[in-house]
């Protein structure tokens, strides 16, 4: 079950709710540009070097993959009111992201904790998984997000 | 105690070792560009909107902050042989990163687990903290990295 409701507040959320993002195509040129700026390692920069590496082919930086997942949830994958403000979480990259991969994110609400000290907000734990076009999980993020109550 | 040795293998590492990166200056223009591509939320894109937000001023996307930390450790902050290949970890953003912030990363090895099934490598847990120019922690990452043994 996928829900696509605009501007959800804390009161609108419940454990087990699911959300699905749109898709994003990972391109070789952008993989190399991102890596040159933020993660300049041979297996993210050059096909030949990547072939000889543990990745056995060009792979996106894990932080590029993470940034793409954020883009997917921000642009429709998780319609929380006031945006997505993350406090932190757990992250994993079970498989590399490759040029040409068509990616999407599926998110599920796993915990909702109303704040005692700040009654106008709560912390919502969301487990997001990014899949490639073969249905393989390439990225997992379980994040704690600050979500406001509906203004009175 | 900070060590800056090139190309360290699993045998060269021990729990408690520390490493310090160079510095990176976060610029307002790059904060907005990164956000436009990967995290298009008003508080990362526009000073006026950011003033009215929970951040009370322009703040970098947490994923931009994470990417900058990766750049700092890859370019001298953590000289592991064969590069930095992360399996996953825990992440937190205790404080926003702002335009003009001068950032650096301090890393400490907290656990070393030789692989039983793959004797040529091990998993090293590294706790990295990125500080701003005021000594405030803006980003924490405890990551599990794949590190090879020295080739025989």
Interface residues (C-beta under 8 A of the other chain):
Chain A: X34 X37 X38 X39 X40 X41 X42 X43 X53 X54 X61 X62 X63 X64 X66 X67 X68 X70 X71 X74 X75 X82 X83 X84 X85 X86 X87 X88 X89 X90 X91 X92 X93 X140 X146
Chain B: X34 X37 X38 X39 X40 X41 X42 X43 X53 X54 X61 X62 X63 X64 X66 X67 X68 X70 X71 X74 X75 X82 X83 X84 X85 X86 X87 X88 X89 X90 X91 X92 X93 X140 X146
